[in-house]
Protein backbone atom coordinates (compact mmCIF):
# COMPACT_ATOMS: atom_id res chain seq x y z
CA UNK A 1 0.00 0.00 0.00
CA UNK A 2 1.50 3.32 -1.00
CA UNK A 3 1.64 6.01 1.62
CA UNK A 4 -0.67 8.99 1.43
CA UNK A 5 2.30 11.28 0.74
CA UNK A 6 3.10 9.20 -2.35
CA UNK A 7 -0.23 10.24 -3.71
CA UNK A 8 -2.14 7.02 -4.19
CA UNK A 9 -4.88 6.20 -1.71
CA UNK A 10 -6.44 8.62 0.74
CA UNK A 11 -7.86 7.94 4.17
CA UNK A 12 -11.68 8.07 4.19
CA UNK A 13 -11.91 11.50 5.89
CA UNK A 14 -9.63 13.11 3.29
CA UNK A 15 -10.97 11.51 0.11
CA UNK A 16 -12.78 13.83 -2.31
CA UNK A 17 -16.55 13.50 -2.25
CA UNK A 18 -19.32 14.24 -4.71
CA UNK A 19 -19.80 17.65 -3.07
CA UNK A 20 -16.44 18.96 -4.29
CA UNK A 21 -17.16 17.97 -7.88
CA UNK A 22 -20.65 19.51 -7.67
CA UNK A 23 -19.08 22.78 -6.49
CA UNK A 24 -16.58 22.58 -9.38
CA UNK A 25 -19.44 21.99 -11.84
CA UNK A 26 -21.31 25.03 -10.51
CA UNK A 27 -18.19 27.21 -10.77
CA UNK A 28 -17.61 25.95 -14.31
CA UNK A 29 -21.23 26.73 -15.22
CA UNK A 30 -20.85 30.29 -13.93
CA UNK A 31 -17.70 30.82 -16.00
CA UNK A 32 -19.49 29.31 -19.00
CA UNK A 33 -22.35 31.77 -18.50
CA UNK A 34 -19.84 34.64 -18.54
CA UNK A 35 -18.45 33.31 -21.85
CA UNK A 36 -21.95 33.23 -23.33
CA UNK A 37 -22.49 36.81 -22.18
CA UNK A 38 -19.19 37.82 -23.82
CA UNK A 39 -20.31 36.28 -27.11
CA UNK A 40 -23.61 38.13 -26.93
CA UNK A 41 -22.11 41.56 -26.09
CA UNK A 42 -19.08 41.01 -28.37
CA UNK A 43 -16.69 41.38 -25.44
CA UNK A 44 -12.94 40.76 -25.06
CA UNK A 45 -13.48 36.99 -24.95
CA UNK A 46 -14.03 36.97 -28.73
CA UNK A 47 -11.61 39.79 -29.57
CA UNK A 48 -9.12 37.51 -31.37
CA UNK A 49 -11.65 35.55 -33.41
CA UNK A 50 -11.44 37.53 -36.64
CA UNK A 51 -7.64 37.96 -36.51
CA UNK A 52 -7.15 34.22 -36.10
CA UNK A 53 -9.70 33.51 -38.84
CA UNK A 54 -7.79 35.74 -41.28
CA UNK A 55 -4.54 34.01 -40.34
CA UNK A 56 -5.79 30.46 -40.83
CA UNK A 57 -7.47 31.44 -44.09
CA UNK A 58 -4.07 32.47 -45.41
CA UNK A 59 -2.39 29.31 -44.12
CA UNK A 60 -5.15 26.76 -44.61
CA UNK A 61 -3.87 23.18 -45.18
CA UNK A 62 -4.65 21.62 -48.51
CA UNK A 63 -4.69 18.17 -50.09
CA UNK A 64 -3.50 15.20 -48.06
CA UNK A 65 -2.48 17.40 -45.14
CA UNK A 66 -6.07 18.59 -44.73
CA UNK A 67 -7.43 15.06 -45.08
CA UNK A 68 -5.05 13.83 -42.37
CA UNK A 69 -5.94 16.70 -40.02
CA UNK A 70 -9.66 16.17 -40.67
CA UNK A 71 -9.29 12.51 -39.68
CA UNK A 72 -7.42 13.48 -36.52
CA UNK A 73 -10.09 16.04 -35.62
CA UNK A 74 -12.84 13.47 -36.17
CA UNK A 75 -11.19 10.68 -34.17
CA UNK A 76 -10.43 12.94 -31.20
CA UNK A 77 -13.73 14.82 -31.05
CA UNK A 78 -16.50 13.28 -33.13
CA UNK A 79 -19.21 11.54 -31.05
CA UNK A 80 -19.00 8.51 -33.35
CA UNK A 81 -15.58 7.86 -31.79
CA UNK A 82 -15.67 9.51 -28.36
CA UNK A 83 -18.88 7.87 -27.08
CA UNK A 84 -17.61 4.32 -27.75
CA UNK A 85 -14.29 5.23 -26.07
CA UNK A 86 -15.74 6.54 -22.82
CA UNK A 87 -18.75 4.21 -22.88
CA UNK A 88 -16.59 1.16 -23.50
CA UNK A 89 -14.25 2.14 -20.66
CA UNK A 90 -17.21 2.62 -18.32
CA UNK A 91 -18.61 -0.80 -19.30
CA UNK A 92 -15.24 -2.45 -18.62
CA UNK A 93 -14.90 -0.73 -15.24
CA UNK A 94 -18.49 -1.54 -14.25
CA UNK A 95 -18.00 -5.21 -15.10
CA UNK A 96 -14.65 -5.48 -13.32
CA UNK A 97 -15.89 -3.72 -10.19
CA UNK A 98 -19.26 -5.44 -9.95
CA UNK A 99 -18.59 -8.76 -11.61
CA UNK A 100 -20.49 -10.39 -14.50
CA UNK A 101 -24.15 -9.65 -14.93
CA UNK A 102 -26.90 -9.12 -17.44
CA UNK A 103 -26.73 -6.29 -19.95
CA UNK A 104 -29.21 -4.23 -17.93
CA UNK A 105 -27.43 -4.95 -14.67
CA UNK A 106 -24.09 -3.69 -15.99
CA UNK A 107 -25.68 -0.76 -17.84
CA UNK A 108 -27.24 0.54 -14.62
CA UNK A 109 -24.08 0.39 -12.52
CA UNK A 110 -22.53 3.63 -11.35
CA UNK A 111 -19.73 4.00 -13.98
CA UNK A 112 -22.26 3.67 -16.80
CA UNK A 113 -24.73 6.04 -15.14
CA UNK A 114 -21.92 8.55 -14.62
CA UNK A 115 -21.04 8.52 -18.33
CA UNK A 116 -24.70 8.94 -19.27
CA UNK A 117 -24.94 11.91 -16.90
CA UNK A 118 -21.92 13.52 -18.52
CA UNK A 119 -23.17 12.95 -22.06
CA UNK A 120 -26.59 14.30 -21.10
CA UNK A 121 -24.93 17.41 -19.70
CA UNK A 122 -23.05 18.05 -22.94
CA UNK A 123 -26.18 17.45 -25.02
CA UNK A 124 -28.54 19.59 -22.94
CA UNK A 125 -26.27 22.56 -22.22
CA UNK A 126 -24.37 22.34 -25.50
CA UNK A 127 -27.32 22.17 -27.86
CA UNK A 128 -29.32 24.60 -25.74
CA UNK A 129 -26.51 27.13 -26.10
CA UNK A 130 -25.86 26.38 -29.77
CA UNK A 131 -29.50 26.80 -30.80
CA UNK A 132 -30.06 29.68 -28.39
CA UNK A 133 -27.17 31.73 -29.78
CA UNK A 134 -27.32 30.48 -33.38
CA UNK A 135 -23.77 31.75 -33.98
CA UNK A 136 -22.46 31.28 -37.51
CA UNK A 137 -19.12 29.58 -38.04
CA UNK A 138 -16.02 31.24 -39.50
CA UNK A 139 -16.36 29.37 -42.82
CA UNK A 140 -19.39 31.62 -43.51
CA UNK A 141 -17.09 34.67 -43.30
CA UNK A 142 -19.50 36.35 -40.93
CA UNK A 143 -20.07 36.28 -37.20
CA UNK A 144 -23.81 36.67 -36.66
CA UNK A 145 -26.03 35.51 -33.84
CA UNK A 146 -29.49 33.95 -34.24
CA UNK A 147 -28.71 33.02 -37.83
CA UNK A 148 -29.06 29.26 -37.60
CA UNK A 149 -25.40 28.55 -36.87
CA UNK A 150 -24.10 26.13 -34.25
CA UNK A 151 -20.58 27.46 -33.66
CA UNK A 152 -20.53 28.21 -29.93
CA UNK A 153 -19.53 26.16 -28.04
CA UNK A 154 -17.44 23.61 -29.92
CA UNK A 155 -19.00 20.20 -29.39
CA UNK A 156 -15.79 18.53 -30.57
CA UNK A 157 -13.76 20.32 -27.90
CA UNK A 158 -16.34 19.37 -25.25
CA UNK A 159 -16.36 15.72 -26.35
CA UNK A 160 -12.57 15.47 -26.31
CA UNK A 161 -12.25 17.06 -22.87
CA UNK A 162 -14.96 14.91 -21.31
CA UNK A 163 -13.83 11.68 -22.93
CA UNK A 164 -10.15 12.05 -22.12
CA UNK A 165 -10.40 13.26 -18.56
CA UNK A 166 -13.34 11.11 -17.49
CA UNK A 167 -11.60 7.97 -18.74
CA UNK A 168 -8.82 8.92 -16.32
CA UNK A 169 -11.42 9.28 -13.56
CA UNK A 170 -12.89 5.88 -14.36
CA UNK A 171 -9.49 4.24 -14.20
CA UNK A 172 -7.38 6.09 -11.66
CA UNK A 173 -9.53 8.31 -9.43
CA UNK A 174 -10.40 7.25 -5.88
CA UNK A 175 -13.71 5.85 -7.20
CA UNK A 176 -12.05 4.29 -10.26
CA UNK A 177 -10.90 0.78 -11.05
CA UNK A 178 -7.23 1.29 -10.17
CA UNK A 179 -7.13 4.16 -7.65
CA UNK A 180 -3.75 5.85 -7.96
CA UNK A 181 -3.03 9.52 -7.54
CA UNK A 182 0.45 9.10 -9.01
CA UNK A 183 -0.88 7.49 -12.21
CA UNK A 184 -3.54 10.16 -12.44
CA UNK A 185 -0.95 12.92 -12.16
CA UNK A 186 1.21 11.33 -14.86
CA UNK A 187 -1.65 10.93 -17.32
CA UNK A 188 -3.30 14.34 -16.92
CA UNK A 189 -0.64 16.18 -19.00
CA UNK A 190 -0.88 13.52 -21.74
CA UNK A 191 -4.65 13.93 -22.02
CA UNK A 192 -4.23 17.71 -21.76
CA UNK A 193 -1.98 17.71 -24.84
CA UNK A 194 -4.53 15.67 -26.81
CA UNK A 195 -7.31 18.04 -25.75
CA UNK A 196 -5.25 21.08 -26.79
CA UNK A 197 -4.36 19.59 -30.18
CA UNK A 198 -7.95 18.52 -30.91
CA UNK A 199 -9.28 21.97 -30.03
CA UNK A 200 -6.59 23.73 -32.08
CA UNK A 201 -7.45 21.60 -35.11
CA UNK A 202 -11.10 22.66 -35.05
CA UNK A 203 -10.07 26.31 -35.17
CA UNK A 204 -7.10 25.80 -37.51
CA UNK A 205 -9.34 24.00 -40.03
CA UNK A 206 -11.77 26.94 -39.81
CA UNK A 207 -14.67 24.92 -38.44
CA UNK A 208 -14.89 27.04 -35.28
CA UNK A 209 -14.02 30.50 -34.07
CA UNK A 210 -11.09 30.62 -31.67
CA UNK A 211 -13.41 31.46 -28.74
CA UNK A 212 -15.61 28.45 -29.46
CA UNK A 213 -12.82 26.13 -28.32
CA UNK A 214 -12.41 27.24 -24.66
CA UNK A 215 -16.19 27.38 -24.53
CA UNK A 216 -16.24 23.70 -25.51
CA UNK A 217 -13.55 22.86 -22.97
CA UNK A 218 -15.60 24.52 -20.25
CA UNK A 219 -18.63 22.50 -21.27
CA UNK A 220 -16.53 19.33 -21.19
CA UNK A 221 -15.26 20.27 -17.73
CA UNK A 222 -18.81 20.78 -16.44
CA UNK A 223 -19.85 17.40 -17.88
CA UNK A 224 -16.81 15.73 -16.34
CA UNK A 225 -17.61 17.17 -12.90
CA UNK A 226 -21.27 16.11 -13.17
CA UNK A 227 -20.21 12.58 -14.15
CA UNK A 228 -17.59 12.49 -11.39
CA UNK A 229 -20.25 13.51 -8.85
CA UNK A 230 -22.34 10.50 -9.90
CA UNK A 231 -19.28 8.24 -9.76
CA UNK A 232 -18.36 9.45 -6.26
CA UNK A 233 -21.88 9.25 -4.90
CA UNK A 234 -21.67 5.51 -4.28
CA UNK A 235 -20.27 3.76 -1.22
CA UNK A 236 -16.54 4.21 -0.72
CA UNK A 237 -14.43 1.33 -1.94
CA UNK A 238 -12.19 -0.40 0.62
CA UNK A 239 -8.44 0.22 0.37
CA UNK A 240 -7.58 -3.31 -0.58
CA UNK A 241 -5.47 -2.71 -3.70
CA UNK A 242 -1.87 -1.67 -3.75
CA UNK A 243 -1.06 0.81 -6.50
CA UNK A 244 2.12 1.94 -8.10
DAQUI-V59426 format. One record per residue. N is the residue number from 1. RES is the residue in one small letter. OMEGA is omega in degrees with one decimal (* if undefined). Layout:
BEGIN
n=N res=RES omega=OMEGA
n=N res=RES omega=OMEGA
END
This chain:
BEGIN
n=1 res=x omega=178.9
n=2 res=x omega=177.7
n=3 res=x omega=-179.6
n=4 res=x omega=-179.9
n=5 res=x omega=177.6
n=6 res=x omega=172.1
n=7 res=x omega=180.0
n=8 res=x omega=-176.3
n=9 res=x omega=-179.2
n=10 res=x omega=171.4
n=11 res=x omega=-176.6
n=12 res=x omega=-178.3
n=13 res=x omega=-176.6
n=14 res=x omega=179.1
n=15 res=x omega=176.3
n=16 res=x omega=-179.9
n=17 res=x omega=179.5
n=18 res=x omega=-178.6
n=19 res=x omega=-178.9
n=20 res=x omega=178.9
n=21 res=x omega=174.4
n=22 res=x omega=177.5
n=23 res=x omega=178.4
n=24 res=x omega=178.5
n=25 res=x omega=179.5
n=26 res=x omega=178.2
n=27 res=x omega=177.4
n=28 res=x omega=179.0
n=29 res=x omega=178.3
n=30 res=x omega=177.3
n=31 res=x omega=178.0
n=32 res=x omega=177.4
n=33 res=x omega=176.8
n=34 res=x omega=178.2
n=35 res=x omega=177.2
n=36 res=x omega=177.9
n=37 res=x omega=178.5
n=38 res=x omega=176.8
n=39 res=x omega=-178.2
n=40 res=x omega=-176.2
n=41 res=x omega=-178.9
n=42 res=x omega=-176.6
n=43 res=x omega=-177.3
n=44 res=x omega=-179.2
n=45 res=x omega=-178.2
n=46 res=x omega=-172.9
n=47 res=x omega=-175.9
n=48 res=x omega=-175.1
n=49 res=x omega=-176.8
n=50 res=x omega=179.8
n=51 res=x omega=179.8
n=52 res=x omega=177.5
n=53 res=x omega=178.0
n=54 res=x omega=-178.5
n=55 res=x omega=-177.5
n=56 res=x omega=175.2
n=57 res=x omega=-179.1
n=58 res=x omega=-177.9
n=59 res=x omega=-175.3
n=60 res=x omega=178.6
n=61 res=x omega=-178.6
n=62 res=x omega=172.6
n=63 res=x omega=-175.5
n=64 res=x omega=178.0
n=65 res=x omega=179.2
n=66 res=x omega=178.3
n=67 res=x omega=-179.9
n=68 res=x omega=-179.6
n=69 res=x omega=175.7
n=70 res=x omega=178.5
n=71 res=x omega=178.3
n=72 res=x omega=179.5
n=73 res=x omega=-179.6
n=74 res=x omega=-176.9
n=75 res=x omega=-176.0
n=76 res=x omega=-174.7
n=77 res=x omega=-178.9
n=78 res=x omega=-177.7
n=79 res=x omega=178.5
n=80 res=x omega=-179.2
n=81 res=x omega=-173.3
n=82 res=x omega=-179.6
n=83 res=x omega=175.3
n=84 res=x omega=179.9
n=85 res=x omega=-175.8
n=86 res=x omega=178.1
n=87 res=x omega=178.2
n=88 res=x omega=176.9
n=89 res=x omega=179.6
n=90 res=x omega=178.3
n=91 res=x omega=179.6
n=92 res=x omega=-179.5
n=93 res=x omega=-179.9
n=94 res=x omega=-179.0
n=95 res=x omega=180.0
n=96 res=x omega=-178.2
n=97 res=x omega=-174.9
n=98 res=x omega=-179.6
n=99 res=x omega=180.0
n=100 res=x omega=178.3
n=101 res=x omega=176.9
n=102 res=x omega=178.6
n=103 res=x omega=-177.5
n=104 res=x omega=179.8
n=105 res=x omega=179.8
n=106 res=x omega=-177.3
n=107 res=x omega=-178.9
n=108 res=x omega=175.5
n=109 res=x omega=-169.3
n=110 res=x omega=178.9
n=111 res=x omega=178.9
n=112 res=x omega=178.8
n=113 res=x omega=178.3
n=114 res=x omega=178.0
n=115 res=x omega=178.6
n=116 res=x omega=178.6
n=117 res=x omega=178.4
n=118 res=x omega=179.0
n=119 res=x omega=177.9
n=120 res=x omega=177.7
n=121 res=x omega=178.2
n=122 res=x omega=-177.9
n=123 res=x omega=-175.0
n=124 res=x omega=-179.2
n=125 res=x omega=-177.4
n=126 res=x omega=-178.2
n=127 res=x omega=175.5
n=128 res=x omega=178.9
n=129 res=x omega=-179.3
n=130 res=x omega=-177.9
n=131 res=x omega=178.4
n=132 res=x omega=179.0
n=133 res=x omega=-178.9
n=134 res=x omega=-176.1
n=135 res=x omega=178.4
n=136 res=x omega=179.3
n=137 res=x omega=-177.2
n=138 res=x omega=179.5
n=139 res=x omega=175.5
n=140 res=x omega=-176.7
n=141 res=x omega=172.4
n=142 res=x omega=179.5
n=143 res=x omega=-174.7
n=144 res=x omega=176.7
n=145 res=x omega=177.8
n=146 res=x omega=-178.7
n=147 res=x omega=177.0
n=148 res=x omega=178.6
n=149 res=x omega=178.7
n=150 res=x omega=-173.3
n=151 res=x omega=-173.8
n=152 res=x omega=-6.9
n=153 res=x omega=178.2
n=154 res=x omega=177.3
n=155 res=x omega=178.0
n=156 res=x omega=179.4
n=157 res=x omega=178.9
n=158 res=x omega=-179.6
n=159 res=x omega=-179.1
n=160 res=x omega=-179.3
n=161 res=x omega=-177.9
n=162 res=x omega=-177.1
n=163 res=x omega=-176.3
n=164 res=x omega=-173.8
n=165 res=x omega=179.5
n=166 res=x omega=171.6
n=167 res=x omega=175.2
n=168 res=x omega=178.4
n=169 res=x omega=-179.8
n=170 res=x omega=-175.8
n=171 res=x omega=-166.4
n=172 res=x omega=177.5
n=173 res=x omega=-178.5
n=174 res=x omega=177.2
n=175 res=x omega=-176.0
n=176 res=x omega=-175.8
n=177 res=x omega=-179.8
n=178 res=x omega=-174.1
n=179 res=x omega=-179.3
n=180 res=x omega=179.2
n=181 res=x omega=-178.9
n=182 res=x omega=177.0
n=183 res=x omega=179.6
n=184 res=x omega=179.6
n=185 res=x omega=-178.4
n=186 res=x omega=-174.8
n=187 res=x omega=-178.7
n=188 res=x omega=178.4
n=189 res=x omega=179.5
n=190 res=x omega=178.4
n=191 res=x omega=178.7
n=192 res=x omega=178.1
n=193 res=x omega=178.3
n=194 res=x omega=179.4
n=195 res=x omega=179.6
n=196 res=x omega=-178.8
n=197 res=x omega=-178.9
n=198 res=x omega=177.8
n=199 res=x omega=179.2
n=200 res=x omega=180.0
n=201 res=x omega=-178.2
n=202 res=x omega=177.4
n=203 res=x omega=-179.6
n=204 res=x omega=178.7
n=205 res=x omega=174.6
n=206 res=x omega=175.8
n=207 res=x omega=-178.2
n=208 res=x omega=169.8
n=209 res=x omega=-179.8
n=210 res=x omega=-177.7
n=211 res=x omega=177.9
n=212 res=x omega=-173.6
n=213 res=x omega=175.7
n=214 res=x omega=173.9
n=215 res=x omega=176.6
n=216 res=x omega=177.6
n=217 res=x omega=177.9
n=218 res=x omega=178.2
n=219 res=x omega=177.2
n=220 res=x omega=177.2
n=221 res=x omega=178.9
n=222 res=x omega=179.5
n=223 res=x omega=179.7
n=224 res=x omega=179.7
n=225 res=x omega=176.3
n=226 res=x omega=179.9
n=227 res=x omega=179.3
n=228 res=x omega=176.2
n=229 res=x omega=177.4
n=230 res=x omega=-179.3
n=231 res=x omega=-177.8
n=232 res=x omega=-173.1
n=233 res=x omega=-179.0
n=234 res=x omega=177.3
n=235 res=x omega=-179.2
n=236 res=x omega=179.7
n=237 res=x omega=178.2
n=238 res=x omega=-179.8
n=239 res=x omega=-174.5
n=240 res=x omega=-174.9
n=241 res=x omega=173.9
n=242 res=x omega=-178.2
n=243 res=x omega=178.2
n=244 res=x omega=*
END
